[in-house]
């Protein structure tokens, strides 16, 4: 094998799998409508259907922030590893 092939880092890493899951989970949660298409339980008078979706807005924001930070870490590691 040449040095180029040996020095390359894999494209799919455990960190990138975690990043993909952070971005994929909100889509699954929102596309699986039958899991939240109900009125009960209500939260301060708001049906489950609405507050569940609003909760996922916050969760999606947090997961996107985590994915972004992990992506930055991955890119720094790849740049550092390539220069050595």
DSSP file (Angstrom, degrees, kcal/mol; ACC not computed):
  #  RESIDUE AA STRUCTURE BP1 BP2  ACC     N-H-->O    O-->H-N    N-H-->O    O-->H-N    TCO  KAPPA ALPHA  PHI   PSI    X-CA   Y-CA   Z-CA
    1    1 A X              0   0    0      0, 0.0     2,-0.1     0, 0.0     0, 0.0   0.000 360.0 360.0 360.0 146.3    0.0    0.0    0.0
    2    2 A X     >  -     0   0    0      1,-0.1     4,-1.8     4,-0.0     5,-0.1  -0.358 360.0-110.5 -80.1 166.8    1.1    3.5   -0.7
    3    3 A X  H  > S+     0   0    0      1,-0.2     4,-2.1     2,-0.2     5,-0.1   0.837 116.2  60.3 -67.3 -31.9    1.6    6.1    2.1
    4    4 A X  H  > S+     0   0    0      1,-0.2     4,-0.9     2,-0.2    -1,-0.2   0.935 107.0  44.6 -60.0 -47.1   -1.4    8.0    0.8
    5    5 A X  H  4 S+     0   0    0      1,-0.2     3,-0.4     2,-0.2    -1,-0.2   0.880 114.1  49.3 -66.5 -39.4   -3.8    5.1    1.3
    6    6 A X  H  < S+     0   0    0     -4,-1.8    -1,-0.2     1,-0.2    -2,-0.2   0.847 110.0  51.4 -70.1 -32.8   -2.4    4.3    4.8
    7    7 A X  H  < S+     0   0    0     -4,-2.1    -1,-0.2    -5,-0.1    -2,-0.2   0.621  85.5 105.8 -81.2 -13.8   -2.6    7.9    6.0
    8    8 A X     <  -     0   0    0     -4,-0.9     2,-0.3    -3,-0.4     3,-0.0  -0.409  65.6-135.1 -71.3 141.3   -6.3    8.4    5.0
    9    9 A X        -     0   0    0     -2,-0.1    -1,-0.1     1,-0.1    -2,-0.1  -0.675  31.3 -95.7 -91.6 150.5   -8.8    8.5    7.8
   10   10 A X        -     0   0    0     -2,-0.3    -1,-0.1     1,-0.1     3,-0.1  -0.321  22.1-139.5 -65.7 148.2  -12.1    6.5    7.4
   11   11 A X  S    S+     0   0    0      1,-0.2     2,-0.7    -3,-0.0    -1,-0.1   0.901  92.1  54.4 -74.0 -41.9  -15.1    8.4    6.1
   12   12 A X  S    S+     0   0    0      4,-0.1     2,-0.3     3,-0.0    -1,-0.2  -0.851  72.0 163.9 -99.3 114.9  -17.5    6.7    8.5
   13   13 A X     >  -     0   0    0     -2,-0.7     4,-1.8     1,-0.1     5,-0.2  -0.819  52.0-106.6-122.4 163.5  -16.4    7.0   12.1
   14   14 A X  H  > S+     0   0    0     -2,-0.3     4,-2.0     1,-0.2     5,-0.1   0.873 121.0  55.0 -57.8 -36.2  -18.3    6.5   15.3
   15   15 A X  H  > S+     0   0    0      1,-0.2     4,-2.1     2,-0.2    -1,-0.2   0.907 107.4  48.6 -63.9 -41.3  -18.4   10.2   15.9
   16   16 A X  H  > S+     0   0    0      2,-0.2     4,-2.3     1,-0.2    -1,-0.2   0.814 107.6  55.3 -69.9 -29.1  -20.0   10.8   12.5
   17   17 A X  H  X S+     0   0    0     -4,-1.8     4,-2.3     2,-0.2    -1,-0.2   0.911 107.9  49.1 -66.6 -41.9  -22.6    8.1   13.2
   18   18 A X  H  X S+     0   0    0     -4,-2.0     4,-2.4     2,-0.2    -2,-0.2   0.910 110.3  51.5 -63.0 -42.1  -23.5   10.0   16.4
   19   19 A X  H  X S+     0   0    0     -4,-2.1     4,-1.5     1,-0.2    -2,-0.2   0.931 110.2  48.7 -59.6 -46.2  -23.7   13.3   14.4
   20   20 A X  H  X S+     0   0    0     -4,-2.3     4,-1.9     1,-0.2    -1,-0.2   0.897 110.7  50.6 -62.5 -40.5  -26.1   11.6   11.9
   21   21 A X  H  X S+     0   0    0     -4,-2.3     4,-2.5     1,-0.2    -1,-0.2   0.903 106.2  55.3 -64.7 -40.4  -28.2   10.2   14.7
   22   22 A X  H  < S+     0   0    0     -4,-2.4     4,-0.5     1,-0.2    -1,-0.2   0.854 115.3  39.3 -59.5 -34.3  -28.5   13.7   16.3
   23   23 A X  H  < S+     0   0    0     -4,-1.5     4,-0.4    -5,-0.2    -1,-0.2   0.740 118.0  48.1 -86.8 -24.2  -29.8   15.0   13.0
   24   24 A X  H  X S+     0   0    0     -4,-1.9     4,-1.9    -5,-0.2     3,-0.5   0.831  95.2  69.9 -86.5 -35.4  -32.0   12.0   12.1
   25   25 A X  H  X S+     0   0    0     -4,-2.5     4,-2.6     1,-0.2     5,-0.2   0.881  96.0  52.4 -56.7 -45.6  -33.9   11.5   15.4
   26   26 A X  H  > S+     0   0    0     -4,-0.5     4,-2.1     1,-0.2    -1,-0.2   0.880 108.0  52.8 -60.6 -35.3  -36.1   14.6   15.1
   27   27 A X  H  > S+     0   0    0     -3,-0.5     4,-2.3    -4,-0.4    -1,-0.2   0.932 111.0  45.8 -64.1 -44.6  -37.2   13.7   11.6
   28   28 A X  H  X S+     0   0    0     -4,-1.9     4,-1.6     1,-0.2    -2,-0.2   0.925 111.5  52.7 -63.2 -44.2  -38.3   10.2   12.8
   29   29 A X  H  < S+     0   0    0     -4,-2.6    -1,-0.2     1,-0.2    -2,-0.2   0.876 115.3  40.2 -60.8 -38.3  -40.0   11.7   15.8
   30   30 A X  H  < S+     0   0    0     -4,-2.1    -1,-0.2    -5,-0.2    -2,-0.2   0.789 113.5  52.3 -83.9 -27.7  -42.0   14.1   13.7
   31   31 A X  H  < S+     0   0    0     -4,-2.3     2,-1.7    -5,-0.2     3,-0.2   0.714  91.5  77.5 -80.4 -19.1  -42.8   11.8   10.8
   32   32 A X    ><  +     0   0    0     -4,-1.6     3,-1.5     1,-0.2     4,-0.4  -0.541  60.7 164.9 -88.0  70.3  -44.2    9.1   13.1
   33   33 A X  G >>  +     0   0    0     -2,-1.7     3,-1.7     1,-0.3     4,-1.1   0.819  62.2  66.6 -62.9 -36.3  -47.5   11.0   13.5
   34   34 A X  G 34 S+     0   0    0      1,-0.3    -1,-0.3    -3,-0.2    -2,-0.1   0.723  92.5  64.0 -62.4 -18.7  -49.5    8.1   15.0
   35   35 A X  G <4 S+     0   0    0     -3,-1.5    -1,-0.3     1,-0.2    -2,-0.2   0.743 118.9  21.4 -76.3 -21.4  -47.3    8.2   18.1
   36   36 A X  T <4 S+     0   0    0     -3,-1.7     2,-2.0    -4,-0.4    -2,-0.2   0.290  85.4 114.4-129.5  10.9  -48.5   11.7   19.0
   37   37 A X     <  +     0   0    0     -4,-1.1     2,-0.3    11,-0.1    -1,-0.1  -0.487  59.5  94.4 -84.4  70.0  -51.8   12.1   17.2
   38   38 A X        -     0   0    0     -2,-2.0    11,-1.4     1,-0.1    -3,-0.0  -0.966  70.0-133.7-152.8 165.3  -53.9   12.3   20.4
   39   39 A X        +     0   0    0     -2,-0.3     9,-2.3     9,-0.2     2,-0.3   0.856  67.1 105.7 -91.6 -41.0  -55.3   14.8   22.8
   40   40 A X        +     0   0    0      7,-0.2     2,-0.1     8,-0.1     7,-0.1  -0.666  59.0  43.3 -91.8 145.7  -54.4   13.3   26.2
   41   41 A X  S    S-     0   0    0     -2,-0.3     2,-0.2     1,-0.1    -1,-0.1   0.532  77.6-161.9 -82.4 145.1  -52.3   14.0   28.2
   42   42 A X        -     0   0    0      5,-0.2     2,-0.5    -2,-0.1     5,-0.2  -0.620   7.2-149.4 -88.8 153.0  -52.8   17.8   28.2
   43   43 A X  B >  S-A   46   0A   0      3,-2.3     3,-2.0    -2,-0.2     8,-0.0  -0.970  79.1 -24.4-126.8 113.6  -50.2   20.2   29.6
   44   44 A X  T 3  S-     0   0    0     -2,-0.5    -1,-0.1     1,-0.3     3,-0.1   0.861 129.2 -49.5  45.4  43.8  -51.6   23.4   31.1
   45   45 A X  T 3  S+     0   0    0      1,-0.2     2,-0.5     0, 0.0    -1,-0.3   0.400 112.1 122.3  84.7  -1.3  -54.7   22.9   28.8
   46   46 A X  B <   -A   43   0A   0     -3,-2.0    -3,-2.3     1,-0.1    -1,-0.2  -0.824  66.0-116.3 -96.3 126.4  -52.7   22.3   25.6
   47   47 A X    >>  -     0   0    0     -2,-0.5     4,-2.0    -5,-0.2     3,-1.1  -0.200  23.4-113.5 -59.6 151.9  -53.4   19.0   23.9
   48   48 A X  H 3> S+     0   0    0     -9,-2.3     4,-2.6     1,-0.3     5,-0.3   0.858 112.3  65.9 -53.0 -41.8  -50.5   16.5   23.6
   49   49 A X  H 3> S+     0   0    0    -11,-1.4     4,-0.9     1,-0.2    -1,-0.3   0.858 109.8  36.2 -51.4 -40.8  -50.4   16.9   19.8
   50   50 A X  H <> S+     0   0    0     -3,-1.1     4,-2.1     2,-0.2    -2,-0.2   0.920 117.6  46.3 -83.3 -47.3  -49.3   20.5   20.1
   51   51 A X  H  X S+     0   0    0     -4,-2.0     4,-2.2     1,-0.2    -2,-0.2   0.837 108.7  57.4 -70.7 -28.2  -47.0   20.5   23.1
   52   52 A X  H  X S+     0   0    0     -4,-2.6     4,-1.7    -5,-0.3    -1,-0.2   0.925 109.1  45.8 -62.7 -44.2  -45.2   17.4   21.9
   53   53 A X  H  X S+     0   0    0     -4,-0.9     4,-1.1    -5,-0.3    -2,-0.2   0.891 112.2  50.4 -66.6 -39.6  -44.3   19.1   18.7
   54   54 A X  H  X S+     0   0    0     -4,-2.1     4,-1.3     1,-0.2     3,-0.3   0.870 107.5  54.3 -67.0 -35.2  -43.2   22.3   20.5
   55   55 A X  H  X S+     0   0    0     -4,-2.2     4,-2.4     1,-0.2    -1,-0.2   0.893 104.8  54.5 -62.9 -39.4  -41.0   20.1   22.8
   56   56 A X  H  X S+     0   0    0     -4,-1.7     4,-2.7     1,-0.2    -1,-0.2   0.752  98.3  63.0 -68.8 -23.3  -39.3   18.7   19.7
   57   57 A X  H  X S+     0   0    0     -4,-1.1     4,-1.7    -3,-0.3    -1,-0.2   0.940 109.6  40.6 -61.9 -45.7  -38.5   22.2   18.5
   58   58 A X  H  X S+     0   0    0     -4,-1.3     4,-2.3     2,-0.2    -2,-0.2   0.923 116.4  48.7 -67.7 -45.1  -36.4   22.6   21.6
   59   59 A X  H  X S+     0   0    0     -4,-2.4     4,-2.8     1,-0.2     5,-0.2   0.909 110.6  51.5 -62.2 -42.1  -35.0   19.0   21.5
   60   60 A X  H  X S+     0   0    0     -4,-2.7     4,-2.4     1,-0.2    -1,-0.2   0.886 108.3  52.2 -62.6 -39.0  -34.1   19.5   17.8
   61   61 A X  H  X S+     0   0    0     -4,-1.7     4,-2.2    -5,-0.2    -1,-0.2   0.939 111.8  45.7 -61.5 -47.2  -32.3   22.7   18.6
   62   62 A X  H  X S+     0   0    0     -4,-2.3     4,-2.3     1,-0.2    -2,-0.2   0.919 113.4  48.7 -63.4 -44.0  -30.2   21.0   21.2
   63   63 A X  H  X S+     0   0    0     -4,-2.8     4,-2.5     1,-0.2    -1,-0.2   0.864 110.6  51.3 -65.5 -35.6  -29.4   18.0   19.1
   64   64 A X  H  X S+     0   0    0     -4,-2.4     4,-2.3     2,-0.2    -1,-0.2   0.893 109.8  50.0 -67.7 -39.4  -28.4   20.3   16.2
   65   65 A X  H  X S+     0   0    0     -4,-2.2     4,-2.4     2,-0.2    -2,-0.2   0.916 111.5  48.4 -63.3 -42.7  -26.1   22.2   18.5
   66   66 A X  H  X S+     0   0    0     -4,-2.3     4,-2.6     1,-0.2     5,-0.2   0.926 111.5  50.0 -62.3 -45.0  -24.5   19.0   19.7
   67   67 A X  H  X S+     0   0    0     -4,-2.5     4,-2.3     1,-0.2    -2,-0.2   0.898 110.7  50.0 -61.4 -40.8  -24.1   17.7   16.1
   68   68 A X  H  X S+     0   0    0     -4,-2.3     4,-2.4     2,-0.2    -1,-0.2   0.926 111.3  47.4 -64.3 -45.6  -22.4   21.0   15.1
   69   69 A X  H  X S+     0   0    0     -4,-2.4     4,-2.2     1,-0.2    -2,-0.2   0.906 113.2  48.9 -63.3 -41.5  -20.0   20.9   18.0
   70   70 A X  H  X S+     0   0    0     -4,-2.6     4,-2.5     2,-0.2    -1,-0.2   0.885 109.8  52.3 -64.8 -37.9  -19.2   17.3   17.3
   71   71 A X  H  X S+     0   0    0     -4,-2.3     4,-2.5     2,-0.2    -2,-0.2   0.908 108.6  50.4 -64.5 -41.6  -18.6   18.1   13.6
   72   72 A X  H  X S+     0   0    0     -4,-2.4     4,-2.4     2,-0.2    -2,-0.2   0.926 111.0  49.0 -60.4 -44.3  -16.2   20.9   14.6
   73   73 A X  H  X S+     0   0    0     -4,-2.2     4,-2.4     1,-0.2    -2,-0.2   0.909 111.1  50.3 -61.0 -43.0  -14.3   18.5   16.8
   74   74 A X  H  X S+     0   0    0     -4,-2.5     4,-2.2     1,-0.2    -1,-0.2   0.913 111.0  48.2 -62.5 -43.8  -14.2   16.0   13.9
   75   75 A X  H  X S+     0   0    0     -4,-2.5     4,-2.3     2,-0.2    -1,-0.2   0.890 111.1  50.1 -66.5 -39.6  -12.9   18.5   11.5
   76   76 A X  H  X S+     0   0    0     -4,-2.4     4,-2.5     1,-0.2    -1,-0.2   0.914 111.2  49.6 -62.7 -42.0  -10.2   19.8   13.9
   77   77 A X  H  X S+     0   0    0     -4,-2.4     4,-2.4     1,-0.2    -2,-0.2   0.885 111.2  49.1 -64.8 -38.4   -9.1   16.2   14.5
   78   78 A X  H  X S+     0   0    0     -4,-2.2     4,-1.8     2,-0.2    -1,-0.2   0.895 112.6  46.6 -69.8 -39.3   -8.9   15.5   10.8
   79   79 A X  H  X S+     0   0    0     -4,-2.3     4,-1.3     2,-0.2    -2,-0.2   0.906 115.2  47.1 -68.5 -39.9   -6.9   18.6   10.1
   80   80 A X  H  X S+     0   0    0     -4,-2.5     4,-0.6     1,-0.2    -2,-0.2   0.886 113.7  47.9 -67.1 -39.0   -4.6   17.9   13.0
   81   81 A X  H  < S+     0   0    0     -4,-2.4     3,-0.3     1,-0.2    -1,-0.2   0.809 108.9  53.7 -71.4 -31.3   -4.1   14.3   11.9
   82   82 A X  H  < S+     0   0    0     -4,-1.8    -1,-0.2     1,-0.2    -2,-0.2   0.810 106.1  52.4 -74.5 -29.9   -3.4   15.1    8.3
   83   83 A X  H  <        0   0    0     -4,-1.3    -1,-0.2     1,-0.2    -2,-0.2   0.624 360.0 360.0 -83.4 -11.5   -0.6   17.6    9.1
   84   84 A X     <        0   0    0     -4,-0.6    -1,-0.2    -3,-0.3    -2,-0.1   0.475 360.0 360.0 -86.9 360.0    1.3   15.1   11.3
